[in-house]
Amino acid sequence: MTTQSSKINKKGMVTIPYKIREKFDLHEGTEVAFVVEEGSIVLVPILPIEKLRKFLPTAEEMMKTAEENRKLELKLEQRD
């Protein structure tokens, strides 16, 4: 997990640190949502699907993960 901090100014504004803006390709005008989750505030960019795709695993990566999980499940079932 990456942690960086910023201060809220008197207008209630916060600057998102450069490295985070760069990682998530956030630019002026990007819409964001504030989600309250278990006592935390989560800032979620509202991005077009084209930009979201780069954060999602490929079909091959998902298949590999599913196969690894199934092998692990089989090992755990054999222990019982």
C-alpha positions in Angstrom: 0.0 0.0 0.0 1.2 3.5 -0.9 0.7 6.3 1.6 1.3 9.9 0.9 -0.2 12.9 2.7 -1.6 16.3 1.9 -3.3 19.1 3.9 -6.8 20.4 3.5 -6.8 24.1 2.8 -9.4 26.6 4.2 -11.7 26.0 1.2 -11.7 22.3 1.9 -9.5 21.5 -1.1 -6.8 18.8 -1.1 -3.9 18.4 -3.6 -3.5 14.8 -4.8 0.2 14.0 -4.7 1.9 14.0 -8.1 3.0 10.3 -8.0 -0.6 9.2 -7.3 -1.9 11.5 -10.1 0.7 10.1 -12.5 0.0 6.4 -11.5 -3.7 6.8 -12.1 -3.4 9.2 -15.1 -5.5 11.9 -13.2 -5.6 15.3 -14.9 -7.4 18.6 -14.4 -11.1 18.0 -14.9 -11.0 14.3 -13.9 -14.2 13.5 -12.0 -13.8 11.7 -8.6 -16.2 10.2 -6.1 -15.7 10.2 -2.3 -16.8 6.8 -0.9 -17.2 6.3 2.8 -16.2 2.7 3.6 -15.8 1.3 7.2 -14.8 4.6 8.7 -12.5 5.6 5.9 -12.9 8.0 2.9 -11.9 6.4 -0.4 -11.2 8.7 -3.4 -12.3 6.9 -6.6 -11.6 8.4 -10.0 -14.6 8.2 -12.4 -12.8 7.2 -15.6 -14.0 6.2 -19.0 -13.8 2.4 -19.6 -10.8 2.9 -22.0 -8.7 4.2 -19.2 -10.0 1.6 -16.7 -8.9 -1.3 -18.9 -5.2 -0.7 -18.1 -5.9 -1.4 -14.4 -7.7 -4.7 -15.2 -6.0 -8.0 -15.6 -6.0 -9.6 -19.1 -8.0 -12.7 -19.8 -4.8 -14.7 -19.7 -3.9 -13.4 -16.3 -7.3 -14.2 -15.0 -7.2 -17.7 -16.3 -3.8 -18.2 -14.8 -5.0 -17.0 -11.4 -8.1 -19.2 -11.7 -5.9 -22.3 -12.4 -3.6 -21.5 -9.5 -6.6 -21.1 -7.2 -8.1 -24.4 -8.3 -4.8 -26.2 -7.7 -4.7 -24.7 -4.2 -8.3 -25.8 -3.6 -7.5 -29.3 -4.7 -4.5 -29.5 -2.3 -6.6 -28.2 0.6 -9.4 -30.8 -0.2 -6.9 -33.6 -0.2 -5.7 -32.6 3.3 -9.2 -33.2 4.7 
